[in-house]
Amino acid sequence: MERENEDLSIRRQCELLALNRSSLYYERVELSEEDQRVLQEMDKIYLDFPSYGSRRMSRELRRRRYRVGRFRVRSLMRLLGVEAIYPRKRFSIPAKDHQIYPYLLREVEIDCPNKVWAADITYIRLKHGFVYLIAVMDVFSRYIISWQLSNTLESGFCCEALKEALEGDCPEYFNTDQGAQFTSSEFLSILQGKEIKISMDGKGRVIDNIFIERFWRTLKYEEVYTKCYETVAECRASIGEFIRKYNEERLHQSLGVYDTPFEAYYQLPAGAAC
């Protein structure tokens, strides 16, 4: 972005780069080291107890020797996009003026690749802060088709991940939660332009997007919690390598014959990804 450019205004440069102008003026409020430790512990607690609201979350944190009150916990939960009345992590909060679509997958048999794709957002801790990760998954094979990191919850990084995924094949159905990122006109217009059937989880129904939720658990316990990322660049490189191994090397019993997601997605014989 060239702020001193006399020929192109900031507004026009943002339009050409498909950027949200408000993101240029965003400044992250720095958290104390103690708050960062609490956020990291909350993330672990949510993986094991996704139904915890602020009361039980604050009680659990105190059991783990964190001196934090319920109102401070509630504030940190809001920072992460967690609403206590819902039994799951909700990093994408609904917007009142956005269009909501019904859940379409109850009677759908997911028996081949590109039948159903799903997307979701999660929180990734750094040594000094945090970022957000979106992943797009093929539900049949568990293959991670694309992913993006962002330091804000603006919808732009979600749109980039979707566009990248659609550079190859297109699914028949695309399932997300009802968050503002996924109900934005920019995100929906990409799906509508490809004539993809849009499906959205019911509020609080973690089971509607269960496969990508399981991937988050695998990612957190096998990668994120074993590392201490110093920078966003280090985080991106390390998560990228983990996703590559997850796709191409990690065997999945749930796929029936212990295929890798890569083999299942591209319908290849066992060992073809090696």
N, C-alpha and C positions, 0 to 999 in steps of 0.2 A: 504494500500500500504506500503510495507516494503522496504524503500530506501536502507537499509544497508544489505539486503539479498544477500549473496554471490553466492547462487545457482541459483537464478532467477533474470535476468536482469529486469530493469524497463519496457523495451519493452515487454518482455515475460509476466510479471505480467499484463500489460495492455491488452495483447491479451487474457489471461485467464479470465480476468474480463470483457471483451468486453468494455473497456474504450478507449476513444480517448486520446492518450498520450499528445497532446497539452493542454488538460484541466488541467493536473497536474501543468503546469507552468503558468496558467492563474491567473492574479491578477487584480481584479476589480479596476478601477480608481474611487476613492472616489469623489462624487459630493458634492458641497456645499449645505447647507441647503436651500438656495434660489433656486438653480437649482432643488432640490428635490420637492420643493413646486410648481415650474413651471411645472415639469413633471406630478405631480398629477393633476394640473388644466388642462393641455393639455389632459390628459386621459379622464377627465369629458367632455371637449369640444368635443372630438372625438366621444363620445357616442351619442351626440346630433347632431353634424355636421360632419359626416364622410367624407365629400367632401372637408374640409378645407385644403388648402396647407399652405406654410409658410407665405404668405402675409396675408391671412385672419386670420390665427392662431395668428400671432403676433399682428394684430390689435385687435382681440378679447381679448387677454391677457392684452393689454394696457387698454382696456375698463374695465377690472376687476382689475385695479390698480397694474398690474405687470409691473415693469420697465424693459422691455426686448426688444431688437431690432430684426429685421427679421433674421439677420445672426446667432444670438445666438439661436433663435427658430429653424432655419434650422439645426444647429448642434445637438440640442436636439432631433429633429425629426429623424435624422439619427441614433442617439443612440438607439432610440426605433424601428428602422427599418421602419420608415414611409417615403414614397416617395411622394412628393407633387403632382406628375402628376397623381397619382391614387386616385380614390374617396373612399378609404377605408384604414383602418389600415393594414399595411403589416409588421408584425413582422418577417416574414420569407421571405427573399429576394432571388430571383432566382439565381441560379449558372449557368454560361454560359455553362459548360460542362455536365450539368445534363439533363437527358431525361425528356421531357414534354409530358403528355398524354392529349388527347382531353376531353372536357366535354361531358359526356355520358347520362345525366339525363333528357334532355329536353322532351323526349318521354316516360320516365319511370314512371309508376304508382306506387307510394309508398303506398301499401295497406296492408302491414303486417310487423311485426318485422323482422329484419335481412335482409331486402331487400337492404337498403342503410345505411351505416354508414358514418359519417363525422367527421373530426378532424380539430382543429384550435388551434392557440396559442394567448395568450393575456398577457398583462403586469399587474402585481400586485404590488402595492406600499407597502413598509414597513415604519416604522418610520425613519429608517436610510438606505435607499436604495430601491431596488426593486428586484423582481424575475419574472420568466416567468412561465405561466401555460398552459399546453396542456390538452385538454379534447377530448375524443372519445365519440360520441353520436350516438344512434340509431335514425334515422330521423323520422321514423313512430311514435314512442312512446315518443320521446324527452328524453329517458333514458340515463343518463351518465354512460357509461359502464366502463370507466377507466379514470384516470387523473394522472398527475405527475407535480411536481414543479422542477425548475432548476434555478441556478443563471447565467447560460450562455445559448446561443442559439445554442449550439452544438446539433447534431441530436440524441445523445444517449438517452436523456430523452424521446424523441418522440418514439424511437424504443421500449423503455421499456413500455410505455403506450400502444403501439400497441400489443406487446406480451402479456401483461396482459389481454387486451380485448379479444384476440383470444384464451385464455385458455378455454373459454366457446364455444359459437357458432361462426360462420363465416358469414359475409354478402355476398350478391351477388355483390354489388358495394361498393367501398370505395372512398369518395370524399374529396379532400383537395384543398388548393390553390397551386400555382406553386413555393412555397418557397423551399429554399435549403434543409431544414430539411426533407421535404416530397418527394423531387426528388432525395435524396441521394440513392446510390446503396444499403446501408444497409436497409433503410426503404422499398424501392421498392421490394427488394428480399424477405422480409417477406410476403408481399402481393402476390407476384408471386408464392411463395412456397405453398400458400393456394389456388391458382388459382382464386383469387378475381379480378374482373374487376376494373381497376383503372381509376378514373375520376378526372379531375382537372379543377378548375374554370378558366374562361377566365380572363385576366388581368383586374383588376378594377371592376369585376362583383360581388359586394357584395351580390346580390340576389341569386347567385349560392349556397351560403352556409348560407342562411338567418336564418335557425333554430338555428344553433350554435351561430350566431351573437346575436340573441335574448337572448340566454342563458347568454352570456357575459354581456348583459345589465342588466338582472335580478341579476346576481351575483354581479356586481359592485354596483348597487343601493341598494340592500337588504342586502349585506354582507360587501363588501370591504370598501365602503364609510362610513359605520357606525362604523368601527373598526380602531384601530391604532396598527398594529402588531409590537411588539417589536423585535421578532426574526422569523427566517424562521420556526422553530419548532412550534411556536405559530400560525403562518400563516397557516401551513399545517393542524394543528389540527382543526382550526376554519373553514377553507374552506372545510375540510373533513366532518365536521358536517353539514355544509350548504348543501353540495351535497347530503348527506344522506337524509336530510329533503326534499330537492328538488325532489329526486327520489321517496321517500316513503310516503311523507305526503302532498306535495303541489299539489293541484288540477289544472288541465289544461283544460280550456274551449275549446282550440283548438283540444283536443282529442275527442270531440263530446259529451261525457257523463260525463265530469268532473272526469275522472279517474286520478290517479297518473301515472307518467311514469313507475313506477315499475309494476303496475297492467296492463298497456297497453303493456308493453314489454313482460311480462310473460303470458299475456292473462288470467288474474285472475279476479274474480268478485270484485266489488267495496268493499273496506274495508279489503281486504285480506292482505294488507301491514301493517295493524295496529297490 
